[in-house]
Amino acid sequence: MSSNRRAPLRFLEALGHNIFYAILLIFGQIGAYLLLKPVIFTYLLFSRKIHRNVAYYMERRFPEHGPVQLWLDTYRLVHSFGQVLVDRGWLGLRRGACLDGELIGNDELHELVGKGKGLVLLVAHVGNWQTAFAHICGFKVSVNSLMHYEQEAVAKHYFDLRKEPMPFNIINTDGFMGGMIESTAALQRGEVVTIMGDRYAGGPSAEVTFLGDKVRFPSAAYSLAAATGAPVAIMLAAKTGRRNYTMRLWDVFYPETGDRQNRQEDVVRWTGRFVKSLEEYVMEYPYQWYNFFDFWRQ
């Protein structure tokens, strides 16, 4: 799409976000939730693209559902994502706003960090991961997030809106070597590095079956852990109520480098452990996995 065509779309997107920010400031989270319902419904009535993009996932997750059920599935998924964006803005703009939740596996997580070998914390585009993430920063070591970060993005992170020091350090994937050098140094210092494990955007990868079909998943996190001796912990968040969330430690393992000839097989096996956790997650929370494109043809 040309820059001339992108400019009006970006303006409309910014306008939409600013309207919700104003509603949040005046009427709070509940007011924004009420506005969200007709906005999502109208969007789904007039946009064919969103139905097509969501169908790639929904038809695999609910192969038994017909057209009407898939329409309702799409509404539930997009509405769920809208609530996550509202929560993000609410936490950023309203002083004193907070979420209540629990971390299942908290003691094990702190025990892993306490070993001093660093920790690769694998997360995914699920639930209210960004806002829930703020609540895991009670470690005695620094927490770093390897992520693509645009400070000028229209959809603001809650920590951009809050005007307070960030509770973690950002390692930008747009930096030198995709942030791998900084991540390695952080792990060698015994720190935590969080990495998104469910969206391939170039670099090392492995093909693993997810919901019945092969998908290319990023694999740099496992090589990073193997090279530094750090364990990998898979932690996925879910929104469980208007002001509630749950984070769960789904799996922990120690990737180890072995024979060069079998290295790719090792990477596929490690990636498979993450994908197994992700599949179990979407079975339990089918409307909280947010990848709105043909994930199987990346």
N, C-alpha and C positions, 0 to 999 in steps of 0.2 A: 504494500500500500504506500502511495506517495506521501511525502511530508505534508503536501497541501490538503490531502484527504484526512490525514491523521489529526491535524490541528483541531478541526471542529469536533471530532470524536473525543479528543482529549479534553476539550473545553466542557463538553456535555458530561463526561465522566467526572471531572472536577466539580462541576455544578451539583451533580447528584450527591457526591460525597459531602459537599459543603452544606447542602440542605439537611442531610442527616446529622451532621455535626451541630447545626443550629438547633434541631429538634432535641438532640441529646443534652445540650446546654440548658434548654428551657424546660423540657418535659422528662428528661432522664431516660433510662433504659427502656421502661415500659412504653413511653410515648413513641420511641423509635421502633420498637417491636410492633406496635399497632400500625404504624405507617408502612412497615415492611411487607405485611400481608398483601394489601392491594397492589403494591409496587411489583412484587414478585409475580402475582397472578396476571397482571397486565403484561408484564414482560414475556411471560410464557405464552400468552395468547397471540402475541404479534411477532415473536422471534422463532423462526424455524431452526436457526443455527444452534441455539442452546439445546433444543431437543436432540438434534443430530449429534452434538458433542457429548451429551450426557449418555446417549444410547449406547455408545461403545462400551461403557462400563455396565450400565443397567441391564442390557440384554445378556450379559455374561453372569451378572450377579443374580438376576431373576429371569432365567430362560423360560419359565413357565408363565410369565405375565403377558397378558394381551395389551393392545394399544391403550385402552383406558387406564389400566393399572400402571403402565409405563409412564403415562402422562402424570399420574399422581405421584409416582416414584420420583419423577423429575422435579415436581413441585417441592416435595419433601427435601430432596437433596439441595436444591438451590436456596430454599428457605432456610435450611440449616446453615448453609454457608453465609447467608445474609445475616443471620443471628451472630455468627462468629465475628463478622466485620463490625456489627453494631457493638458487641462487647468490647472489641478492640478500641473503638472510638470512645465508648463510655469510660473505660478504665483510664484512657489517656486524658480525657477532658474534664471529668468530674472528680474534684478533690475528695478523697475519702472512699471512692469506689473500689470495691475489691470482690474477689471471687472466693468461695469456700470450696475446699476440696481435700483430696487425700492422694498420697503417693503410695501405691501398693508395691512393696519391695524397698521401702525407704532405708531400712537397716542394712540390707544387702548392698545397696548403692553406696552408702557411706563407708561400708567396709571395703568395697572395691577401691574407692578413692583413697582411703587410709593406707593402702598398701604402697602408695607412692610411685606406682608405675604409670600414672596417667590413666585416663579413661576416654575411650571413644564412645560417645552416647549417640546411638542411631535413632533418629526421629523420622517422621513422615508428615505429609500434608493431610493430617487427620485431626478431627475435633478442634478444640480451641487451643492448638499447640503453642501459638505465640504468647497468649496471655497466661496459659498454665505454666509455660517455661519460666516465667518470672518468679515462680514459687519454688524452683529447685535450686536457687542460688544460695543455699545455706551451707555450702561446703566451706572447708577451711582453706581451699585452694581456689584459684581463679577459674571462672567458667568462660570458655570461648565458643563463639558460634561461627562456623564456617558457612557463609551464606552469600547469595547475590544481594547486595544492598544498594538501593538507590534512594538517597536522602530526598531527592526531588520527586519521588513517585507520588502519584495522585492518592493511592490508597496508603495512608500513613500507618506505620507501626505505632502501637500504643506508646512506646518509649519516645517516639518522635513528637507526639502530641503532649506528653507530660512535662516537657521542659525540665526534666530532672536527669541526674547522671544515670547512664544505663547500668543495669544490674549485671551485665556481662560484657565481654569484649567481642567486637565483631572482627572476624578475619574475612575480608572480601574475596570472593572467588574470582573477581576480575583482576586481582593483584598478580604479582609475579608467580609463575608456576601454579596458578590457581589457588594460592594460599597454602599449598602443601608444606612449604619450608617453615612458615610461621606455625602451622599446626604441629609439625614434627617437633619444633622447639618447645611448644607448649606442653606436649605429652612428655617430653624428656624432663621437663620441670615438674612433672607429676600433676599437671592440670587436667581439666575436663575440656574436651572438644566435642561439640555437638555437630552432627552432619546429617543432612537430609538423605535418606537412603532410597527414596522411591521415584526419583525423577532424573532420567539420564539427560545430560546436557553436554556431552562430549567427554573425552578422556577414557580411562580404563573402564571396562564393562564386562558383564557376564550375562548370557542368555539363560533365563530360568522360566519355567512354566508358572503363570499366574492366572487364576480363574480359567484354566483350561487351554490357554494359548501361550506361546513363547513371547517373552518381553525382554528387552535389553535394560538391565538395571546397572547403575553406577557401582563400581567395585573398588574405588580408590581407598575408601575407608578401611577395608580389610587389609589391604597391603600396608597402609599407614600403621595400623595396629600391629601387624606382624613385624614390621621393621623396628618398632619401638618397644615391643613387648607389652603393650597396653591391652587390656581386655576390651571387648566390645559388649556393650549393654544396649538392648533394644527397648526403648521406652516410648509408648504411644499414649496420647491424651484423648479423652472423650468428654464432650459436654453432656452432663447428666441432669441439668436443671437450669433454671433461669440464671442462677448465680452459683452454680455448682459444676465441678469438673472432677474427673478421676484420671490420674496418671498411673500406668501400670508397667512394671518391669516385666517384659514378656520373655526375655531370654538373655543369657550371658554366656560368652564363649571366648576362648583365647586363640585367635588365628596364629599359626606358626608356619614360618617358611620352611619348606622341605626341598625335595628334589626339583630341580628346574623343569624337568620333563613333565612333572605332575602339577606344576604351579597353577595352570589354568583350571585343572580339575579341582584343586583346593579352593580357588576363588569362586568357582561355581557352587561348591558345597557351602562355603560361608555365606554367599549371597542367598542361597536356598534357605538358610536358617532365618534370614530377615524376611524373605517372601512368605515363608510358612507363618510367621507371626503376623504379617500384614493380612494374609488370607483369613486367619482366625479372627483378626480384628474386624474385617468387613463383614464376616458372618454375624458378629455380635452388634456392630454399629454400621449397617449398610449405607446410611445416609450421611456419614461423616468422613468420607474419603473424597478429597477435592482435587481432582485432575480432570479438567473439562476439555479434553481433546482425545484423539485416538491414541490412547496409551500403548496399544499393541502394534502401532506402525511408526514408532519413533524413528 
